[in-house]
């Protein structure tokens, strides 16, 4: 029997940290960002599809991730176009790799990709706006305007995500986050 759970949340909310805690506890975690990089390796299907759709993001036959990011974060249409290419590939691979037992799928665009339909329960990490802005700027080396643009780029209604998820507020320290995760795992009968 397999139990697929989701991890998603606000940008810079601590999804990777939560995933690492789960791995430390022995749970299988599949990271959508890592798979998105795999499907975007030269010669892979995602790479070829993106090259055909966004030739301006390639220089000398190589993907320029910064150019692609600038394109998709400046235009909701272009972001949706990229998502429509990559989400089906990434989702298929994630569920193929799940296997037996409890598996957590760390996917920032979980709802946008339609993955929620195949999950037992979803953890949504939420963070206050000021902490989020600070984390993005420090983590990614962005200006405030660039960080705000990335924060505003997600169009699936946040309120709907919150309504359909087990919400963990992550405005505190690492120990508080770990304690909240343990409560979730106990409620699910996973520990």
Secondary structure as the mmCIF struct_conf table of DSSP 4:
data_model
#
loop_
_struct_conf.conf_type_id
_struct_conf.id
_struct_conf.beg_label_comp_id
_struct_conf.beg_label_asym_id
_struct_conf.beg_label_seq_id
_struct_conf.end_label_comp_id
_struct_conf.end_label_asym_id
_struct_conf.end_label_seq_id
STRN STRN1 UNK A 2 UNK A 9
BEND BEND1 UNK A 10 UNK A 10
TURN_TY1_P TURN_TY1_P1 UNK A 11 UNK A 12
BEND BEND2 UNK A 13 UNK A 14
HELX_RH_AL_P HELX_RH_AL_P1 UNK A 15 UNK A 24
TURN_TY1_P TURN_TY1_P2 UNK A 25 UNK A 26
STRN STRN2 UNK A 28 UNK A 31
HELX_RH_AL_P HELX_RH_AL_P2 UNK A 32 UNK A 39
TURN_TY1_P TURN_TY1_P3 UNK A 40 UNK A 40
BEND BEND3 UNK A 41 UNK A 41
TURN_TY1_P TURN_TY1_P4 UNK A 42 UNK A 43
BEND BEND4 UNK A 44 UNK A 44
HELX_RH_AL_P HELX_RH_AL_P3 UNK A 45 UNK A 53
HELX_RH_3T_P HELX_RH_3T_P1 UNK A 55 UNK A 57
STRN STRN3 UNK A 58 UNK A 59
TURN_TY1_P TURN_TY1_P5 UNK A 60 UNK A 61
STRN STRN4 UNK A 62 UNK A 63
HELX_RH_AL_P HELX_RH_AL_P4 UNK A 65 UNK A 74
HELX_RH_AL_P HELX_RH_AL_P5 UNK A 76 UNK A 96
TURN_TY1_P TURN_TY1_P6 UNK A 97 UNK A 98
BEND BEND5 UNK A 100 UNK A 100
STRN STRN5 UNK A 101 UNK A 106
TURN_TY1_P TURN_TY1_P7 UNK A 108 UNK A 114
HELX_RH_3T_P HELX_RH_3T_P2 UNK A 115 UNK A 118
BEND BEND6 UNK A 120 UNK A 120
STRN STRN6 UNK A 121 UNK A 126
HELX_RH_AL_P HELX_RH_AL_P6 UNK A 129 UNK A 140
TURN_TY1_P TURN_TY1_P8 UNK A 141 UNK A 141
HELX_RH_AL_P HELX_RH_AL_P7 UNK A 144 UNK A 151
TURN_TY1_P TURN_TY1_P9 UNK A 152 UNK A 153
BEND BEND7 UNK A 156 UNK A 156
HELX_RH_AL_P HELX_RH_AL_P8 UNK A 158 UNK A 163
TURN_TY1_P TURN_TY1_P10 UNK A 164 UNK A 164
BEND BEND8 UNK A 165 UNK A 165
STRN STRN7 UNK A 166 UNK A 169
BEND BEND9 UNK A 172 UNK A 172
HELX_RH_AL_P HELX_RH_AL_P9 UNK A 174 UNK A 187
TURN_TY1_P TURN_TY1_P11 UNK A 188 UNK A 189
#
